[in-house]
Amino acid sequence: MIEKRVSAKKKARELAKYLRAERPDYAYLKSLFQYLRSELEIEVSKSNKSPT
């Protein structure tokens, strides 16, 4: 049986409620999501961006 995902916007609100008290800055959130991807074993795909 396939489970339905919570929308990204709703999940973002849940995470914001949890993190708001810590008043995180950009660098902290970037690091947090790097560790989260690592824990979930998600690899970042490298794409070639053409300069415009």
C-alpha beads as a LAMMPS data file, in Angstrom:
LAMMPS data file: protein, C-alpha beads

52 atoms
51 bonds

1 atom types
1 bond types

-500.0 500.0 xlo xhi
-500.0 500.0 ylo yhi
-500.0 500.0 zlo zhi

Masses

1 110.0

Atoms # bond

1 1 1 0.000 0.000 0.000
2 1 1 1.346 3.431 -0.940
3 1 1 1.305 6.032 1.828
4 1 1 0.389 9.593 0.936
5 1 1 3.055 12.220 1.595
6 1 1 2.421 15.383 3.527
7 1 1 2.805 18.424 1.281
8 1 1 6.181 20.152 1.402
9 1 1 4.549 23.395 2.553
10 1 1 2.813 21.682 5.485
11 1 1 6.008 19.855 6.489
12 1 1 7.906 23.156 6.322
13 1 1 5.397 24.691 8.734
14 1 1 5.863 21.759 11.133
15 1 1 9.638 22.132 11.017
16 1 1 9.381 25.907 11.454
17 1 1 7.348 25.474 14.646
18 1 1 10.009 23.132 15.976
19 1 1 12.990 25.307 15.001
20 1 1 11.597 28.817 15.548
21 1 1 12.639 28.989 19.237
22 1 1 16.287 28.419 18.223
23 1 1 16.206 31.367 15.772
24 1 1 18.357 29.548 13.196
25 1 1 20.362 31.420 10.589
26 1 1 20.984 30.376 6.989
27 1 1 24.294 28.609 7.698
28 1 1 22.722 26.557 10.511
29 1 1 19.775 25.488 8.339
30 1 1 22.091 24.599 5.460
31 1 1 24.161 22.398 7.761
32 1 1 21.024 20.888 9.315
33 1 1 19.646 19.821 5.941
34 1 1 23.028 18.410 4.881
35 1 1 22.962 16.161 7.953
36 1 1 19.304 15.301 7.314
37 1 1 20.084 14.201 3.752
38 1 1 22.951 12.121 5.114
39 1 1 20.696 10.446 7.706
40 1 1 18.104 9.678 5.032
41 1 1 20.840 8.482 2.661
42 1 1 19.849 10.957 -0.047
43 1 1 22.566 11.895 -2.518
44 1 1 22.645 15.362 -4.042
45 1 1 22.580 15.137 -7.806
46 1 1 25.154 17.338 -9.494
47 1 1 23.801 18.997 -12.612
48 1 1 25.693 21.148 -15.053
49 1 1 24.196 24.607 -15.111
50 1 1 24.800 26.569 -18.260
51 1 1 25.891 30.161 -17.707
52 1 1 23.414 32.725 -18.999

Bonds

1 1 1 2
2 1 2 3
3 1 3 4
4 1 4 5
5 1 5 6
6 1 6 7
7 1 7 8
8 1 8 9
9 1 9 10
10 1 10 11
11 1 11 12
12 1 12 13
13 1 13 14
14 1 14 15
15 1 15 16
16 1 16 17
17 1 17 18
18 1 18 19
19 1 19 20
20 1 20 21
21 1 21 22
22 1 22 23
23 1 23 24
24 1 24 25
25 1 25 26
26 1 26 27
27 1 27 28
28 1 28 29
29 1 29 30
30 1 30 31
31 1 31 32
32 1 32 33
33 1 33 34
34 1 34 35
35 1 35 36
36 1 36 37
37 1 37 38
38 1 38 39
39 1 39 40
40 1 40 41
41 1 41 42
42 1 42 43
43 1 43 44
44 1 44 45
45 1 45 46
46 1 46 47
47 1 47 48
48 1 48 49
49 1 49 50
50 1 50 51
51 1 51 52
